[in-house]
Amino acid sequence: MRLAITGATGFVGGAVRRAAEARGWQVHAYGSRDWDITTGPLPDPPQVDAVVHSAAAVTDWGPAERVRRVNVDGTRHVLASFPGARFVHMSSASVYDPFTPNVNAVESEAPVSRYLTPYGATKAEAERLLLDRPDTVVLRPHAVYGPGDPTLLPRVLSAIRGRTLFLVGDGRARQSLTSIDNLVQATLLACTGEPGVYNVADAEPVVLEDALRSLLTERGLDIRIRHLPLQVAWPAAAIAERIFRLARSRTPPRLTRYAISHLAHERTLDTTAARTHLGYRPAATSFAGAASW
């Protein structure tokens, strides 16, 4: 298998690269220093059987145009670079409606017409670029975690104040999490499996507070969890976002509506399609080894 990977120096792309190389695949790995996908197609691209497009601007903050250049224009340039290859597009469960709970969401429920952030909107726009392209697989993971995680675990740890972690809501919202190992499995299967759009998640959803307690225990942290009412947190986050934008802050407030929408409401995914058509067999959610992440 001859495989090209964008975002190959990142969390997801790097894990896919290592797994593909371990299988003996011929891998062409591209980080942003090798190829800035926002500037245009790759000059003189290699002949490959498949391309895994995992490069993305993964953020709920910052200029919308920057996010769009990476997530939409960049996707267009990768498509143009490998017109004859199987295209495995790393999308996101952020393409589902952020304003309502997603309960065992199936693939046909997204994209939608409204989003809280440029990230969700541009990931949806990138998916629309692929609608008429043959030999394409779109993967939609949610809350990817594991060794090297640059987003989920750091956010949890940065939210701790003293020995207290505040959660919006009652903490009982069910969540589909996605271990990096499960996502890598799905990605490699997608390189040869049936084209289509697939949710990717761990074997079963977890209750948010239970999962966080397990994670904190594995990290050796004795932390109390306290709860903030949703009806207070949501308008407070909206005000904080407005203030930070007026101040042209490059960093987001500690609490955003995007974070609330993903943690205070159920976000569960139906993975039947991936199991049926890709042969995906996910493991259960586990934070074993998180002390060293």
C-alpha positions as CSV (number, residue, x, y, z in Angstrom):
1,M,0.0,0.0,0.0
2,R,1.3,3.4,-1.0
3,L,-0.1,6.0,1.4
4,A,0.2,9.8,1.6
5,I,-0.6,11.4,4.9
6,T,-1.2,15.1,5.6
7,G,-0.8,16.4,9.1
8,A,1.7,13.6,9.6
9,T,3.5,15.5,12.4
10,G,0.3,16.0,14.4
11,F,-1.5,13.8,17.0
12,V,-3.8,11.9,14.6
13,G,-1.7,11.9,11.5
14,G,1.4,10.9,13.4
15,A,-0.3,7.9,14.9
16,V,-1.6,6.8,11.5
17,R,1.9,7.2,10.0
18,R,3.5,5.0,12.7
19,A,0.8,2.3,12.3
20,A,1.0,2.3,8.6
21,E,4.8,2.1,8.6
22,A,4.6,-0.8,11.1
23,R,2.5,-2.7,8.5
24,G,5.2,-2.2,6.0
25,W,3.3,0.4,3.9
26,Q,5.2,2.9,1.8
27,V,4.3,6.2,3.5
28,H,4.7,9.7,2.2
29,A,4.3,11.9,5.2
30,Y,3.6,15.6,5.0
31,G,3.7,18.1,7.9
32,S,3.2,21.8,7.5
33,R,7.0,22.4,6.9
34,D,7.0,19.9,4.1
35,W,3.8,21.2,2.4
36,D,1.7,24.2,3.4
37,I,-1.6,23.0,2.1
38,T,-3.1,26.5,2.2
39,T,-0.8,27.7,-0.6
40,G,-1.8,25.2,-3.3
41,P,-1.6,21.7,-4.6
42,L,1.6,19.7,-3.9
43,P,4.2,20.1,-6.7
44,D,5.1,16.8,-8.3
45,P,3.0,14.5,-6.0
46,P,3.9,10.9,-5.7
47,Q,1.7,8.1,-7.1
48,V,-0.2,6.6,-4.1
49,D,-3.1,4.2,-3.6
50,A,-4.6,6.3,-0.8
51,V,-4.3,9.6,1.0
52,V,-5.3,10.2,4.6
53,H,-6.0,13.9,5.0
54,S,-5.7,14.7,8.7
55,A,-4.2,18.2,8.5
56,A,-6.6,20.7,10.0
57,A,-7.0,23.8,12.1
58,V,-8.5,22.3,15.2
59,T,-9.6,25.2,17.3
60,D,-12.8,26.8,18.7
61,W,-11.1,30.2,18.7
62,G,-9.3,32.5,16.3
63,P,-9.9,34.2,13.0
64,A,-12.5,32.4,10.9
65,E,-10.5,33.1,7.6
66,R,-7.4,31.3,9.0
67,V,-9.5,28.3,9.9
68,R,-11.2,28.3,6.5
69,R,-7.9,28.5,4.6
70,V,-6.7,25.3,6.3
71,N,-9.9,23.3,6.6
72,V,-11.6,24.2,3.3
73,D,-8.9,25.6,0.9
74,G,-6.4,23.1,2.2
75,T,-8.8,20.2,1.6
76,R,-9.4,21.4,-1.9
77,H,-5.6,21.5,-2.6
78,V,-5.1,18.0,-1.2
79,L,-7.9,16.7,-3.4
80,A,-6.3,18.3,-6.5
81,S,-2.9,16.8,-5.6
82,F,-4.1,13.2,-5.5
83,P,-7.0,13.0,-8.0
84,G,-6.9,9.2,-8.6
85,A,-6.3,8.0,-5.0
86,R,-8.6,6.7,-2.3
87,F,-9.3,9.8,-0.2
88,V,-9.7,9.3,3.5
89,H,-10.9,12.5,5.0
90,M,-10.5,13.1,8.7
91,S,-13.6,15.1,9.6
92,S,-15.2,15.5,13.0
93,A,-18.3,15.0,15.0
94,S,-18.4,18.8,15.3
95,V,-20.3,18.7,12.0
96,Y,-23.4,17.6,14.0
97,D,-25.8,20.2,15.4
98,P,-24.1,21.9,18.4
99,F,-27.3,23.4,19.7
100,T,-29.1,20.2,20.5
101,P,-28.1,16.9,22.1
102,N,-26.8,14.3,19.6
103,V,-28.3,11.0,20.8
104,N,-26.8,8.0,18.9
105,A,-26.4,10.3,15.9
106,V,-26.3,8.6,12.5
107,E,-24.3,9.9,9.6
108,S,-27.3,11.4,7.7
109,E,-27.9,13.9,10.5
110,A,-25.0,16.1,9.4
111,P,-23.9,18.5,8.1
112,V,-26.4,21.1,9.4
113,S,-26.9,24.7,8.6
114,R,-25.8,26.3,11.9
115,Y,-22.6,26.1,13.9
116,L,-21.1,27.8,16.9
117,T,-17.6,28.1,15.6
118,P,-15.7,28.3,12.3
119,Y,-14.2,24.9,13.1
120,G,-17.5,23.1,12.9
121,A,-18.7,25.2,9.9
122,T,-15.5,24.6,7.9
123,K,-15.3,20.9,8.6
124,A,-18.9,20.7,7.3
125,E,-17.9,22.8,4.2
126,A,-15.0,20.5,3.6
127,E,-17.3,17.5,3.7
128,R,-19.5,19.1,1.1
129,L,-16.5,19.3,-1.3
130,L,-16.3,15.6,-1.2
131,L,-20.0,14.8,-2.0
132,D,-19.4,14.0,-5.7
133,R,-15.9,12.6,-5.4
134,P,-15.8,8.8,-6.0
135,D,-13.6,6.5,-3.9
136,T,-13.9,8.7,-0.7
137,V,-14.2,7.9,3.0
138,V,-15.2,10.5,5.6
139,L,-14.5,9.7,9.2
140,R,-16.2,11.6,12.1
141,P,-14.5,10.9,15.4
142,H,-15.5,12.7,18.6
143,A,-13.2,13.7,21.5
144,V,-10.0,11.9,20.5
145,Y,-7.7,11.0,23.4
146,G,-4.6,9.1,24.1
147,P,-0.8,9.5,24.2
148,G,0.2,12.8,22.7
149,D,-3.3,14.3,22.9
150,P,-2.9,18.1,22.5
151,T,-6.5,19.1,23.2
152,L,-8.8,17.0,25.4
153,L,-6.5,16.2,28.3
154,P,-4.8,19.6,28.4
155,R,-8.2,21.3,28.5
156,V,-9.3,19.1,31.4
157,L,-6.1,19.7,33.4
158,S,-6.2,23.5,32.7
159,A,-9.7,23.7,34.0
160,I,-8.7,22.5,37.5
161,R,-8.5,25.3,40.0
162,G,-6.8,24.3,43.2
163,R,-8.2,20.8,43.8
164,T,-11.5,21.5,42.1
165,L,-12.8,20.8,38.6
166,F,-16.0,22.6,37.6
167,L,-18.4,20.9,35.2
168,V,-21.3,22.6,33.4
169,G,-24.5,20.6,34.0
170,D,-25.0,17.6,36.2
171,G,-22.1,15.6,34.8
172,R,-24.3,12.8,33.7
173,A,-24.3,13.6,30.0
174,R,-23.3,10.5,27.9
175,Q,-20.4,10.9,25.6
176,S,-18.9,9.0,22.8
177,L,-15.1,9.3,23.2
178,T,-12.6,8.0,20.6
179,S,-9.2,6.6,21.6
180,I,-6.4,7.3,19.2
181,D,-5.9,3.5,18.8
182,N,-9.6,3.1,17.7
183,L,-9.3,6.0,15.3
184,V,-6.1,4.6,13.7
185,Q,-7.8,1.2,13.3
186,A,-10.7,2.9,11.5
187,T,-8.4,5.0,9.3
188,L,-6.3,2.1,8.1
189,L,-9.5,0.1,7.4
190,A,-10.8,3.1,5.4
191,C,-7.8,3.0,3.1
192,T,-9.3,-0.1,1.4
193,G,-12.8,-0.4,2.8
194,E,-16.2,0.6,1.4
195,P,-16.5,4.3,0.5
196,G,-18.9,6.3,2.7
197,V,-19.3,8.5,5.7
198,Y,-18.6,6.9,9.1
199,N,-18.9,7.8,12.7
200,V,-15.9,6.6,14.7
201,A,-16.0,6.1,18.5
202,D,-15.1,3.7,21.3
203,A,-17.2,0.6,21.8
204,E,-19.8,2.2,24.1
205,P,-20.6,5.7,25.4
206,V,-19.5,6.8,28.8
207,V,-21.0,9.1,31.4
208,L,-18.9,12.3,31.4
209,E,-18.2,12.7,35.1
210,D,-17.4,9.0,35.5
211,A,-14.9,9.2,32.7
212,L,-13.3,12.3,34.1
213,R,-13.0,10.7,37.5
214,S,-11.3,7.7,35.9
215,L,-8.9,9.9,34.0
216,L,-8.0,12.0,37.1
217,T,-7.5,8.9,39.2
218,E,-5.2,7.4,36.5
219,R,-3.2,10.7,36.6
220,G,-2.9,10.4,40.4
221,L,-5.0,13.5,41.0
222,D,-7.3,13.9,44.0
223,I,-9.7,16.4,42.6
224,R,-13.2,17.4,43.6
225,I,-15.8,17.8,40.9
226,R,-18.4,20.6,41.3
227,H,-21.2,21.6,39.0
228,L,-22.2,24.8,37.3
229,P,-25.9,25.3,36.2
230,L,-26.2,25.3,32.4
231,Q,-28.6,28.3,32.5
232,V,-25.8,30.3,34.2
233,A,-22.8,29.0,32.3
234,W,-24.2,29.5,28.8
235,P,-24.8,33.3,28.9
236,A,-21.7,33.8,31.0
237,A,-19.6,32.1,28.2
238,A,-21.3,34.2,25.5
239,I,-20.4,37.4,27.4
240,A,-16.8,36.2,27.9
241,E,-16.4,35.4,24.3
242,R,-17.6,38.8,23.2
243,I,-15.2,40.5,25.6
244,F,-12.3,38.4,24.4
245,R,-13.1,39.1,20.8
246,L,-13.4,42.8,21.4
247,A,-10.0,42.6,23.1
248,R,-8.6,40.7,20.1
249,S,-7.4,38.0,22.4
250,R,-5.5,35.2,20.8
251,T,-6.5,32.8,23.5
252,P,-10.1,31.8,24.3
253,P,-11.8,32.4,27.6
254,R,-11.7,29.5,30.0
255,L,-15.3,28.6,29.3
256,T,-16.8,28.8,25.7
257,R,-20.2,27.9,24.4
258,Y,-18.5,25.3,22.1
259,A,-17.0,23.5,25.1
260,I,-20.3,23.7,26.9
261,S,-22.2,22.3,23.9
262,H,-19.9,19.3,23.8
263,L,-19.8,18.6,27.5
264,A,-23.1,19.5,29.0
265,H,-25.3,17.7,26.4
266,E,-25.3,14.2,25.2
267,R,-22.9,13.6,22.3
268,T,-23.2,10.0,21.3
269,L,-22.6,8.4,17.9
270,D,-24.0,5.4,16.2
271,T,-21.0,3.4,14.8
272,T,-23.1,0.7,13.1
273,A,-22.1,1.8,9.6
274,A,-18.3,1.6,10.4
275,R,-18.7,-1.8,12.0
276,T,-20.8,-3.1,9.1
277,H,-19.0,-1.7,6.1
278,L,-15.4,-1.2,7.3
279,G,-15.1,-4.1,9.8
280,Y,-14.4,-1.7,12.6
281,R,-14.1,-3.3,16.0
282,P,-13.5,-0.7,18.6
283,A,-12.2,-1.3,22.1
284,A,-13.9,0.2,25.2
285,T,-12.9,3.6,26.5
286,S,-9.8,3.3,28.7
287,F,-7.4,5.7,30.3
288,A,-4.9,3.1,31.2
289,G,-1.4,4.7,31.0
290,A,-2.8,8.2,31.2
291,A,-0.2,9.1,33.9
292,S,2.4,9.3,31.2
293,W,0.3,11.1,28.5
